[in-house]
C-alpha cells in the first residue's frame, strides 16, 4: 500500500512551503511539507469547518488529526482563553503543528499518536477534518472515541464531503449522539454531534 498523509512516519522527500490564511481578522502563517494533508493551502472542507466553529469559546478544545495545524492554530488564535490541544498520527505533521503554533505566538499541547491514544483528559469541543481515505472501519471508531471523550456539554465538529459519505456518517453519528448538519458548502457538510446525556 502506498504512503498516505495518515502514515505515521512519511518517507517522501521534504518540500517545505509557506501558507498564509486569514481567519477572523488575523493573518496566520504556516509551514507545510510533503507527506501531509493539503500542503498547498487550507482546503475548502477545513475552511467550512473553521467557519462553523463558535465565535467565542473558553474550554478545552482539540484538533483531532491536526495535519500541519490549520484548525488548531486558528482555534488558539481566536480563542485566547481556551486550552487548545492538537494530535495526529503523522510525525511530520506533528512537528509542523508544533512549529506553526510557536511561529504564530500561540500556546497549546501537540501530541503524536493514533486517534486520542496519547491525549489526556476530556474536551468541551473536538474538531476534525477526518482522513476519509482511511475508510469507515477507521473513521467510525474514531468518531465514537471522540464522542466518548467529550465533557457533558461538549460537541464534536467534523467536516465530510457529501460524495465521500456525509449522509452515512450523519446516520451513524445519530446512533451515538444528537447530531445536526450545521453548515453546507462546496459539496461539504459540517456535522455537530453533542455529548450524549448522562
GROMACS elastic network, one bead per residue, 0.5 to 0.9 nm:
[ bonds ]
;  ai    aj funct       b0    kb
    1     4     6  0.88891   500
    3     6     6  0.80983   500
    3     7     6  0.61538   500
    3    10     6  0.69615   500
    3    11     6  0.80783   500
    3    12     6  0.83106   500
    3    35     6  0.80299   500
    4     7     6  0.51912   500
    4     8     6  0.89168   500
    4    10     6  0.77869   500
    4    35     6  0.71028   500
    4    36     6  0.79848   500
    4    37     6  0.85824   500
    4   133     6  0.86803   500
    4   134     6  0.89256   500
    5     8     6  0.83100   500
    5    10     6  0.75077   500
    5    34     6  0.88105   500
    5    35     6  0.54137   500
    5    37     6  0.53928   500
    5    38     6  0.89435   500
    5    67     6  0.81337   500
    5    90     6  0.70516   500
    5    93     6  0.85510   500
    5   131     6  0.82140   500
    6     9     6  0.86272   500
    6    10     6  0.85308   500
    6    35     6  0.85771   500
    6    36     6  0.76229   500
    6    37     6  0.81175   500
    6    65     6  0.83862   500
    6    67     6  0.86165   500
    6    88     6  0.79882   500
    6    89     6  0.63197   500
    6    90     6  0.56974   500
    6   131     6  0.69956   500
    6   134     6  0.80109   500
    7    10     6  0.59701   500
    7    35     6  0.83268   500
    7    36     6  0.89516   500
    7    89     6  0.69987   500
    7    90     6  0.56867   500
    7    91     6  0.85029   500
    8    88     6  0.85200   500
    8    89     6  0.51525   500
    8    91     6  0.58566   500
    8    92     6  0.82138   500
    8   112     6  0.89188   500
    8   113     6  0.82061   500
    8   114     6  0.84204   500
    9    35     6  0.87722   500
    9    89     6  0.82869   500
    9    90     6  0.57920   500
    9    91     6  0.55507   500
    9    92     6  0.67922   500
   10    13     6  0.87021   500
   10    34     6  0.84300   500
   10    35     6  0.55610   500
   10    36     6  0.81392   500
   10    90     6  0.71639   500
   10    91     6  0.76030   500
   10    92     6  0.68431   500
   11    14     6  0.85213   500
   11    35     6  0.74742   500
   12    15     6  0.88394   500
   12    34     6  0.64855   500
   12    35     6  0.59666   500
   13    33     6  0.89414   500
   13    34     6  0.67934   500
   13    35     6  0.81492   500
   14    33     6  0.60409   500
   14    34     6  0.55178   500
   14    35     6  0.79194   500
   15    32     6  0.80479   500
   15    33     6  0.51155   500
   15    34     6  0.53201   500
   15    35     6  0.89254   500
   16    31     6  0.66865   500
   16    32     6  0.55983   500
   16    34     6  0.69861   500
   16    39     6  0.87925   500
   17    30     6  0.82332   500
   17    31     6  0.56513   500
   17    32     6  0.51735   500
   17    33     6  0.60527   500
   17    34     6  0.88110   500
   17    39     6  0.76281   500
   17    40     6  0.73432   500
   18    29     6  0.69518   500
   18    30     6  0.56026   500
   18    32     6  0.61450   500
   18    33     6  0.87259   500
   18    39     6  0.89436   500
   18    40     6  0.81260   500
   18    41     6  0.89950   500
   19    28     6  0.83321   500
   19    29     6  0.57533   500
   19    30     6  0.50855   500
   19    31     6  0.62928   500
   19    32     6  0.71406   500
   19    39     6  0.82196   500
   19    40     6  0.68147   500
   19    41     6  0.60973   500
   19    42     6  0.80981   500
   20    27     6  0.65800   500
   20    28     6  0.56364   500
   20    30     6  0.62636   500
   20    31     6  0.89372   500
   20    41     6  0.79112   500
   20    42     6  0.87055   500
   21    26     6  0.81816   500
   21    27     6  0.55516   500
   21    28     6  0.52557   500
   21    29     6  0.64644   500
   21    30     6  0.81486   500
   21    41     6  0.81383   500
   21    42     6  0.72948   500
   21    70     6  0.86576   500
   22    25     6  0.64009   500
   22    26     6  0.55262   500
   22    28     6  0.61649   500
   22    29     6  0.88422   500
   23    26     6  0.54056   500
   23    27     6  0.63339   500
   23    28     6  0.73046   500
   23    50     6  0.84926   500
   23    51     6  0.87414   500
   23    74     6  0.67723   500
   23    77     6  0.86055   500
   23    78     6  0.81697   500
   24    27     6  0.84399   500
   24    51     6  0.89645   500
   24    55     6  0.89498   500
   24    74     6  0.87396   500
   24    78     6  0.71668   500
   26    77     6  0.80276   500
   26    78     6  0.85325   500
   28    73     6  0.81179   500
   28    74     6  0.77603   500
   28    77     6  0.85046   500
   28   100     6  0.89793   500
   28   104     6  0.65476   500
   29   100     6  0.73432   500
   29   103     6  0.76230   500
   29   104     6  0.68266   500
   30    68     6  0.76373   500
   30    69     6  0.80261   500
   30    70     6  0.77604   500
   30    96     6  0.82050   500
   30    97     6  0.84964   500
   30    99     6  0.83469   500
   30   100     6  0.54289   500
   30   101     6  0.86011   500
   30   103     6  0.78271   500
   30   104     6  0.82127   500
   31    39     6  0.86039   500
   31    68     6  0.74899   500
   31    96     6  0.65832   500
   31    97     6  0.85535   500
   31    99     6  0.77571   500
   31   100     6  0.65141   500
   32    36     6  0.75415   500
   32    38     6  0.86134   500
   32    39     6  0.52820   500
   32    40     6  0.73791   500
   32    41     6  0.88285   500
   32    68     6  0.61975   500
   32    93     6  0.82267   500
   32    96     6  0.66982   500
   32   100     6  0.89974   500
   33    36     6  0.63753   500
   33    37     6  0.89640   500
   33    39     6  0.59335   500
   33    40     6  0.84861   500
   33    68     6  0.83581   500
   33    92     6  0.81831   500
   33    93     6  0.82832   500
   33    96     6  0.81183   500
   34    37     6  0.83334   500
   34    39     6  0.66871   500
   34    92     6  0.89289   500
   35    39     6  0.81537   500
   35    90     6  0.86042   500
   35    92     6  0.74965   500
   35    93     6  0.80564   500
   36    39     6  0.60981   500
   36    67     6  0.61538   500
   36    68     6  0.70534   500
   36    90     6  0.76913   500
   36    92     6  0.73365   500
   36    93     6  0.59842   500
   37    40     6  0.88433   500
   37    67     6  0.60710   500
   37    68     6  0.77134   500
   37    93     6  0.84448   500
   37   131     6  0.88589   500
   38    41     6  0.60119   500
   38    42     6  0.66770   500
   38    43     6  0.63515   500
   38    67     6  0.85192   500
   38    68     6  0.89028   500
   39    42     6  0.78532   500
   39    67     6  0.89651   500
   39    68     6  0.79243   500
   40    43     6  0.85391   500
   42    45     6  0.83412   500
   42    46     6  0.63851   500
   42    47     6  0.65333   500
   42    70     6  0.69965   500
   43    46     6  0.54532   500
   43    47     6  0.62756   500
   43    48     6  0.88336   500
   44    47     6  0.50152   500
   44    48     6  0.62089   500
   44    49     6  0.86028   500
   44   185     6  0.85379   500
   44   186     6  0.71918   500
   44   188     6  0.80829   500
   45    48     6  0.51724   500
   45    49     6  0.61928   500
   45    50     6  0.86638   500
   45   129     6  0.72494   500
   45   159     6  0.61647   500
   45   160     6  0.71721   500
   45   161     6  0.74211   500
   45   185     6  0.83380   500
   45   186     6  0.79385   500
   45   187     6  0.85931   500
   45   188     6  0.60539   500
   45   189     6  0.80655   500
   45   190     6  0.83247   500
   46    50     6  0.61188   500
   46    51     6  0.85829   500
   46    70     6  0.79871   500
   46    71     6  0.73116   500
   46   128     6  0.84440   500
   46   129     6  0.63135   500
   46   159     6  0.72137   500
   47    50     6  0.51701   500
   47    51     6  0.62288   500
   47    52     6  0.87357   500
   47    71     6  0.87411   500
   48    51     6  0.51079   500
   48    52     6  0.63053   500
   48    53     6  0.89929   500
   48   159     6  0.76754   500
   48   183     6  0.73375   500
   48   184     6  0.77082   500
   48   185     6  0.70466   500
   48   186     6  0.86846   500
   48   188     6  0.77263   500
   48   189     6  0.81746   500
   48   190     6  0.72101   500
   49    52     6  0.52082   500
   49    53     6  0.66513   500
   49    71     6  0.84179   500
   49   127     6  0.79142   500
   49   128     6  0.81108   500
   49   129     6  0.76703   500
   49   157     6  0.74207   500
   49   158     6  0.68438   500
   49   159     6  0.58975   500
   49   183     6  0.80111   500
   49   189     6  0.84833   500
   49   190     6  0.60250   500
   49   191     6  0.88673   500
   50    53     6  0.54259   500
   50    54     6  0.87985   500
   50    71     6  0.67069   500
   50    74     6  0.77551   500
   50    75     6  0.81973   500
   50   127     6  0.87173   500
   51    54     6  0.82027   500
   51    55     6  0.88565   500
   51   183     6  0.86565   500
   52    55     6  0.87381   500
   52   157     6  0.83961   500
   52   182     6  0.70403   500
   52   183     6  0.64793   500
   52   190     6  0.73480   500
   53    56     6  0.86282   500
   53    75     6  0.86296   500
   53   127     6  0.84746   500
   53   157     6  0.77694   500
   54    57     6  0.65646   500
   55    78     6  0.77336   500
   55    79     6  0.81266   500
   56    78     6  0.76133   500
   56    79     6  0.62630   500
   57    60     6  0.87409   500
   57    61     6  0.87242   500
   57    75     6  0.89455   500
   57    78     6  0.86196   500
   57    79     6  0.58056   500
   57    80     6  0.85617   500
   57    81     6  0.73607   500
   57    82     6  0.63417   500
   57   125     6  0.89710   500
   58    61     6  0.85306   500
   58    79     6  0.65864   500
   58    80     6  0.76782   500
   58    83     6  0.73252   500
   58   124     6  0.89626   500
   59    81     6  0.75753   500
   59    82     6  0.50508   500
   59    83     6  0.62083   500
   59    84     6  0.84081   500
   59   123     6  0.74653   500
   59   124     6  0.58061   500
   59   125     6  0.76378   500
   60    82     6  0.58952   500
   60    84     6  0.59685   500
   60    85     6  0.77565   500
   60   122     6  0.76143   500
   60   124     6  0.53721   500
   60   125     6  0.65766   500
   60   126     6  0.85937   500
   61    72     6  0.84075   500
   61    75     6  0.80057   500
   61    76     6  0.88914   500
   61    82     6  0.69322   500
   61    83     6  0.61339   500
   61    85     6  0.62154   500
   61    86     6  0.85050   500
   61   122     6  0.89399   500
   61   123     6  0.56862   500
   61   124     6  0.60352   500
   61   126     6  0.56468   500
   61   127     6  0.77635   500
   62    66     6  0.87961   500
   62    72     6  0.71359   500
   62    75     6  0.89837   500
   62    83     6  0.85170   500
   62    84     6  0.58139   500
   62    86     6  0.55243   500
   62    87     6  0.76558   500
   62   123     6  0.68785   500
   62   124     6  0.85190   500
   62   125     6  0.64170   500
   62   127     6  0.62404   500
   62   128     6  0.84181   500
   63    66     6  0.53134   500
   63    69     6  0.78590   500
   63    70     6  0.88888   500
   63    71     6  0.61961   500
   63    72     6  0.51419   500
   63    73     6  0.89218   500
   63    75     6  0.84992   500
   63    84     6  0.77384   500
   63    85     6  0.62861   500
   63    87     6  0.64078   500
   63    88     6  0.86512   500
   63   125     6  0.88202   500
   63   126     6  0.60907   500
   63   127     6  0.51658   500
   63   128     6  0.59686   500
   63   129     6  0.88029   500
   64    67     6  0.87565   500
   64    72     6  0.86618   500
   64    85     6  0.85002   500
   64    86     6  0.61517   500
   64    87     6  0.54435   500
   64    88     6  0.66338   500
   64   115     6  0.71445   500
   64   116     6  0.76673   500
   64   126     6  0.67312   500
   64   127     6  0.60962   500
   64   128     6  0.50528   500
   64   129     6  0.77736   500
   64   130     6  0.78282   500
   64   146     6  0.84736   500
   65    69     6  0.88043   500
   65    86     6  0.75092   500
   65    87     6  0.56596   500
   65    89     6  0.71595   500
   65    90     6  0.85570   500
   65   114     6  0.88141   500
   65   115     6  0.72820   500
   65   127     6  0.88149   500
   65   128     6  0.62957   500
   65   129     6  0.70834   500
   65   130     6  0.65092   500
   65   131     6  0.76660   500
   66    69     6  0.50391   500
   66    70     6  0.71104   500
   66    71     6  0.68008   500
   66    72     6  0.67817   500
   66    86     6  0.57951   500
   66    87     6  0.56171   500
   66    88     6  0.54889   500
   66    89     6  0.89647   500
   66    93     6  0.74484   500
   66    94     6  0.76297   500
   66    97     6  0.74278   500
   66   128     6  0.74183   500
   66   129     6  0.80896   500
   67    70     6  0.74008   500
   67    71     6  0.88011   500
   67    86     6  0.89289   500
   67    87     6  0.81477   500
   67    88     6  0.63831   500
   67    89     6  0.87924   500
   67    90     6  0.74483   500
   67    92     6  0.85093   500
   67    94     6  0.68471   500
   67    96     6  0.79286   500
   67    97     6  0.70430   500
   68    71     6  0.87994   500
   68    92     6  0.82633   500
   68    94     6  0.67318   500
   68    95     6  0.79227   500
   68    96     6  0.51155   500
   68    98     6  0.84167   500
   68    99     6  0.88671   500
   68   100     6  0.74725   500
   69    72     6  0.52675   500
   69    73     6  0.56763   500
   69    74     6  0.82220   500
   69    86     6  0.73607   500
   69    87     6  0.89465   500
   69    93     6  0.77081   500
   69    94     6  0.79626   500
   69    96     6  0.72031   500
   69    98     6  0.79632   500
   69   100     6  0.68419   500
   69   101     6  0.75519   500
   70    73     6  0.54930   500
   70    74     6  0.61613   500
   70    75     6  0.86403   500
   70    97     6  0.80742   500
   70   100     6  0.86480   500
   71    74     6  0.51874   500
   71    75     6  0.60894   500
   71    76     6  0.86337   500
   71    86     6  0.87443   500
   71   127     6  0.76546   500
   71   128     6  0.80494   500
   71   129     6  0.87990   500
   72    75     6  0.50653   500
   72    76     6  0.61461   500
   72    77     6  0.84871   500
   72    84     6  0.68253   500
   72    85     6  0.70341   500
   72    86     6  0.60203   500
   72    97     6  0.82256   500
   72   101     6  0.81718   500
   72   108     6  0.84526   500
   72   127     6  0.85452   500
   73    76     6  0.51427   500
   73    77     6  0.60362   500
   73    78     6  0.87527   500
   73    84     6  0.85485   500
   73    86     6  0.88482   500
   73    97     6  0.79718   500
   73   100     6  0.72700   500
   73   101     6  0.58051   500
   73   104     6  0.78618   500
   73   106     6  0.73956   500
   73   107     6  0.88979   500
   73   108     6  0.86535   500
   74    77     6  0.50019   500
   74    78     6  0.62591   500
   74    79     6  0.83546   500
   75    78     6  0.54728   500
   75    79     6  0.57666   500
   75    80     6  0.83904   500
   75    82     6  0.82659   500
   75    84     6  0.72164   500
   76    79     6  0.52639   500
   76    80     6  0.59838   500
   76    81     6  0.83844   500
   76    82     6  0.69289   500
   76    83     6  0.77322   500
   76    84     6  0.60168   500
   76    85     6  0.88932   500
   76   101     6  0.83347   500
   76   106     6  0.64781   500
   76   107     6  0.72665   500
   76   108     6  0.74477   500
   77    80     6  0.62443   500
   77   104     6  0.82327   500
   77   105     6  0.87785   500
   77   106     6  0.68611   500
   78    81     6  0.89678   500
   79    82     6  0.54243   500
   79    83     6  0.85592   500
   79    84     6  0.87369   500
   80    83     6  0.82133   500
   80   106     6  0.86832   500
   83   107     6  0.83979   500
   83   108     6  0.67125   500
   83   109     6  0.84453   500
   84   107     6  0.76755   500
   84   108     6  0.50983   500
   84   109     6  0.66964   500
   84   110     6  0.87699   500
   85   108     6  0.53954   500
   85   110     6  0.56857   500
   85   111     6  0.76391   500
   85   119     6  0.83239   500
   86    94     6  0.81933   500
   86    97     6  0.77661   500
   86    98     6  0.88997   500
   86   108     6  0.74875   500
   86   109     6  0.62632   500
   86   111     6  0.61255   500
   86   112     6  0.85703   500
   86   119     6  0.86616   500
   87    90     6  0.89031   500
   87    94     6  0.69465   500
   87    97     6  0.88146   500
   87   109     6  0.84279   500
   87   110     6  0.56267   500
   87   112     6  0.55508   500
   87   113     6  0.68206   500
   87   114     6  0.84101   500
   87   115     6  0.75421   500
   87   116     6  0.73787   500
   87   118     6  0.83528   500
   87   119     6  0.74095   500
   88    91     6  0.73791   500
   88    93     6  0.69017   500
   88    94     6  0.61003   500
   88   110     6  0.83805   500
   88   111     6  0.67560   500
   88   112     6  0.52900   500
   88   113     6  0.58369   500
   88   114     6  0.67559   500
   88   115     6  0.70131   500
   88   116     6  0.86050   500
   89    93     6  0.80595   500
   89    94     6  0.77768   500
   89   111     6  0.85940   500
   89   112     6  0.55084   500
   89   115     6  0.70583   500
   90    93     6  0.52502   500
   90    94     6  0.62983   500
   90    95     6  0.88343   500
   90   112     6  0.71159   500
   90   113     6  0.77449   500
   90   114     6  0.86611   500
   91    94     6  0.50656   500
   91    95     6  0.62944   500
   91    96     6  0.87097   500
   91   112     6  0.64701   500
   91   113     6  0.84320   500
   92    95     6  0.51984   500
   92    96     6  0.63334   500
   92    97     6  0.87065   500
   93    96     6  0.50850   500
   93    97     6  0.61375   500
   93    98     6  0.87058   500
   93   112     6  0.89356   500
   94    97     6  0.50388   500
   94    98     6  0.62840   500
   94    99     6  0.86283   500
   94   110     6  0.67736   500
   94   111     6  0.69518   500
   94   112     6  0.62089   500
   95    98     6  0.52620   500
   95    99     6  0.62853   500
   95   100     6  0.86572   500
   95   110     6  0.86253   500
   96    99     6  0.50069   500
   96   100     6  0.59737   500
   96   101     6  0.85312   500
   97   100     6  0.50245   500
   97   101     6  0.60585   500
   97   102     6  0.85697   500
   97   110     6  0.71509   500
   98   101     6  0.53260   500
   98   102     6  0.63838   500
   98   103     6  0.86178   500
   98   108     6  0.84021   500
   98   109     6  0.81943   500
   98   110     6  0.62838   500
   99   102     6  0.52940   500
   99   103     6  0.60005   500
   99   104     6  0.87030   500
  100   104     6  0.61963   500
  100   105     6  0.86065   500
  100   106     6  0.84932   500
  101   104     6  0.54926   500
  101   105     6  0.64768   500
  101   106     6  0.51115   500
  101   107     6  0.63580   500
  101   108     6  0.72029   500
  102   105     6  0.50374   500
  102   106     6  0.55795   500
  102   107     6  0.68673   500
  102   108     6  0.89002   500
  103   106     6  0.75506   500
  110   119     6  0.87923   500
  111   116     6  0.88640   500
  111   118     6  0.65832   500
  111   119     6  0.64935   500
  112   115     6  0.89035   500
  112   117     6  0.87772   500
  112   118     6  0.68498   500
  112   119     6  0.83930   500
  113   116     6  0.68949   500
  113   117     6  0.59930   500
  113   118     6  0.56686   500
  113   119     6  0.80530   500
  114   117     6  0.58065   500
  114   118     6  0.76589   500
  115   118     6  0.79876   500
  115   119     6  0.84367   500
  115   142     6  0.63178   500
  115   145     6  0.79248   500
  115   146     6  0.83110   500
  116   119     6  0.51099   500
  116   120     6  0.79408   500
  116   142     6  0.82661   500
  116   145     6  0.74456   500
  116   146     6  0.74453   500
  116   149     6  0.87202   500
  117   120     6  0.81533   500
  119   122     6  0.88966   500
  121   149     6  0.74284   500
  122   148     6  0.85945   500
  122   150     6  0.54479   500
  122   151     6  0.58252   500
  123   126     6  0.66105   500
  123   146     6  0.89766   500
  123   149     6  0.63575   500
  123   151     6  0.54762   500
  123   154     6  0.65887   500
  123   155     6  0.83685   500
  124   149     6  0.88651   500
  124   150     6  0.58274   500
  124   151     6  0.52624   500
  124   152     6  0.78297   500
  124   153     6  0.64845   500
  124   155     6  0.63316   500
  124   156     6  0.85007   500
  125   150     6  0.70373   500
  125   151     6  0.82248   500
  125   153     6  0.88578   500
  125   154     6  0.53973   500
  125   155     6  0.50394   500
  125   156     6  0.58560   500
  125   157     6  0.75210   500
  126   146     6  0.71923   500
  126   147     6  0.84773   500
  126   149     6  0.89160   500
  126   150     6  0.76793   500
  126   154     6  0.80506   500
  126   155     6  0.64705   500
  126   157     6  0.61517   500
  126   158     6  0.83046   500
  127   155     6  0.85261   500
  127   156     6  0.58799   500
  127   158     6  0.57496   500
  127   159     6  0.85828   500
  128   131     6  0.89997   500
  128   156     6  0.79365   500
  128   157     6  0.63859   500
  128   159     6  0.68236   500
  129   132     6  0.83752   500
  129   157     6  0.86592   500
  129   158     6  0.57170   500
  129   159     6  0.53062   500
  129   160     6  0.70790   500
  130   133     6  0.87880   500
  130   134     6  0.87584   500
  130   139     6  0.71839   500
  130   142     6  0.88402   500
  130   158     6  0.72075   500
  130   159     6  0.73276   500
  130   160     6  0.75596   500
  131   134     6  0.56496   500
  131   135     6  0.78526   500
  131   138     6  0.87367   500
  131   139     6  0.73688   500
  132   135     6  0.58092   500
  132   136     6  0.78472   500
  132   138     6  0.89260   500
  132   139     6  0.72073   500
  132   160     6  0.77301   500
  132   161     6  0.88860   500
  132   164     6  0.72328   500
  132   165     6  0.85544   500
  133   136     6  0.87353   500
  133   164     6  0.88653   500
  134   137     6  0.77011   500
  134   138     6  0.59888   500
  134   139     6  0.69301   500
  135   138     6  0.56962   500
  135   139     6  0.60867   500
  135   140     6  0.84915   500
  136   140     6  0.54552   500
  136   141     6  0.81380   500
  136   169     6  0.86729   500
  137   140     6  0.61750   500
  137   141     6  0.69967   500
  138   141     6  0.59589   500
  138   142     6  0.64038   500
  139   142     6  0.50056   500
  139   143     6  0.62197   500
  139   144     6  0.87194   500
  140   143     6  0.50503   500
  140   144     6  0.62528   500
  140   145     6  0.85316   500
  140   169     6  0.78340   500
  140   172     6  0.77982   500
  140   173     6  0.83510   500
  141   144     6  0.50060   500
  141   145     6  0.60010   500
  141   146     6  0.85510   500
  142   145     6  0.50137   500
  142   146     6  0.61737   500
  142   147     6  0.86941   500
  143   146     6  0.51117   500
  143   147     6  0.62518   500
  143   148     6  0.86169   500
  143   156     6  0.83639   500
  143   173     6  0.76676   500
  144   147     6  0.51859   500
  144   148     6  0.61500   500
  144   149     6  0.87596   500
  144   173     6  0.79932   500
  144   176     6  0.72620   500
  145   148     6  0.51558   500
  145   149     6  0.65068   500
  146   149     6  0.52193   500
  146   150     6  0.67344   500
  146   156     6  0.71477   500
  147   150     6  0.53769   500
  147   151     6  0.88580   500
  147   154     6  0.85268   500
  147   155     6  0.75561   500
  147   156     6  0.65453   500
  147   176     6  0.78303   500
  147   177     6  0.77971   500
  147   193     6  0.76596   500
  147   194     6  0.78658   500
  147   195     6  0.62014   500
  147   196     6  0.80643   500
  148   151     6  0.85100   500
  148   195     6  0.77469   500
  148   196     6  0.86646   500
  149   154     6  0.88997   500
  149   195     6  0.87323   500
  150   153     6  0.76082   500
  150   154     6  0.51274   500
  150   155     6  0.66281   500
  150   156     6  0.77002   500
  150   194     6  0.84096   500
  150   195     6  0.59509   500
  150   196     6  0.88971   500
  151   155     6  0.81012   500
  151   195     6  0.68949   500
  152   155     6  0.87988   500
  152   194     6  0.86035   500
  152   195     6  0.58208   500
  152   196     6  0.74115   500
  152   197     6  0.70582   500
  152   198     6  0.75425   500
  153   194     6  0.73297   500
  153   195     6  0.62834   500
  153   196     6  0.88149   500
  153   197     6  0.87984   500
  154   193     6  0.86181   500
  154   194     6  0.60487   500
  154   195     6  0.54052   500
  155   192     6  0.64164   500
  155   193     6  0.54305   500
  155   195     6  0.57191   500
  156   191     6  0.78940   500
  156   192     6  0.55791   500
  156   193     6  0.50248   500
  156   194     6  0.64464   500
  156   195     6  0.78070   500
  157   190     6  0.67674   500
  157   191     6  0.56653   500
  157   193     6  0.65528   500
  157   194     6  0.88898   500
  158   189     6  0.82459   500
  158   190     6  0.55578   500
  158   191     6  0.53566   500
  158   192     6  0.67184   500
  158   193     6  0.84856   500
  159   166     6  0.80820   500
  159   183     6  0.89833   500
  159   188     6  0.66427   500
  159   189     6  0.55872   500
  159   191     6  0.62557   500
  160   163     6  0.84900   500
  160   164     6  0.68245   500
  160   165     6  0.69488   500
  160   166     6  0.52347   500
  160   167     6  0.89790   500
  160   169     6  0.82407   500
  160   187     6  0.86726   500
  160   188     6  0.55825   500
  160   189     6  0.54979   500
  160   190     6  0.65808   500
  160   191     6  0.80092   500
  161   164     6  0.51418   500
  161   165     6  0.66582   500
  161   166     6  0.58055   500
  161   186     6  0.84480   500
  161   187     6  0.56586   500
  161   189     6  0.60418   500
  161   190     6  0.87302   500
  162   165     6  0.55688   500
  162   167     6  0.66000   500
  162   187     6  0.57622   500
  162   188     6  0.55887   500
  162   189     6  0.64475   500
  163   166     6  0.70862   500
  163   167     6  0.87561   500
  163   187     6  0.74089   500
  163   188     6  0.83490   500
  164   167     6  0.87587   500
  165   168     6  0.53573   500
  165   169     6  0.60373   500
  165   170     6  0.85463   500
  166   169     6  0.50752   500
  166   170     6  0.60841   500
  166   171     6  0.86585   500
  166   188     6  0.78231   500
  166   189     6  0.65670   500
  166   190     6  0.86500   500
  166   191     6  0.84945   500
  167   170     6  0.50785   500
  167   171     6  0.63053   500
  167   172     6  0.87132   500
  167   189     6  0.88760   500
  168   171     6  0.50123   500
  168   172     6  0.61835   500
  168   173     6  0.85881   500
  169   172     6  0.50406   500
  169   173     6  0.60050   500
  169   174     6  0.85170   500
  169   191     6  0.88982   500
  170   173     6  0.51666   500
  170   174     6  0.61939   500
  170   175     6  0.89698   500
  170   179     6  0.69536   500
  170   180     6  0.77406   500
  170   181     6  0.80249   500
  170   191     6  0.71619   500
  171   174     6  0.53137   500
  171   175     6  0.69727   500
  171   179     6  0.87070   500
  172   175     6  0.54495   500
  172   176     6  0.72266   500
  173   176     6  0.52145   500
  173   177     6  0.60781   500
  173   178     6  0.77524   500
  173   179     6  0.63913   500
  173   193     6  0.70270   500
  174   177     6  0.51934   500
  174   178     6  0.57502   500
  174   179     6  0.54801   500
  174   180     6  0.85044   500
  174   193     6  0.78640   500
  175   178     6  0.81987   500
  175   179     6  0.89824   500
  176   179     6  0.84988   500
  176   193     6  0.84152   500
  176   195     6  0.86011   500
  176   196     6  0.70975   500
  177   193     6  0.57660   500
  177   194     6  0.58062   500
  177   195     6  0.60876   500
  177   196     6  0.50491   500
  177   197     6  0.83845   500
  178   192     6  0.81306   500
  178   193     6  0.55523   500
  178   194     6  0.53867   500
  178   195     6  0.74404   500
  178   196     6  0.69107   500
  179   191     6  0.66212   500
  179   192     6  0.54221   500
  179   194     6  0.63657   500
  180   190     6  0.84843   500
  180   191     6  0.56256   500
  180   192     6  0.53799   500
  180   193     6  0.66185   500
  180   194     6  0.87672   500
  181   184     6  0.75600   500
  181   189     6  0.65913   500
  181   190     6  0.57960   500
  181   192     6  0.63889   500
  181   193     6  0.89858   500
  182   189     6  0.76453   500
  182   190     6  0.56993   500
  182   191     6  0.58450   500
  182   192     6  0.64533   500
  183   188     6  0.81572   500
  183   189     6  0.57883   500
  183   190     6  0.50246   500
  183   191     6  0.73686   500
  184   187     6  0.70708   500
  184   188     6  0.56357   500
  184   190     6  0.63573   500
  185   188     6  0.53092   500
  185   189     6  0.67213   500
  185   190     6  0.87896   500
  186   189     6  0.85901   500
  193   196     6  0.86248   500
  194   197     6  0.87125   500
  195   198     6  0.88087   500
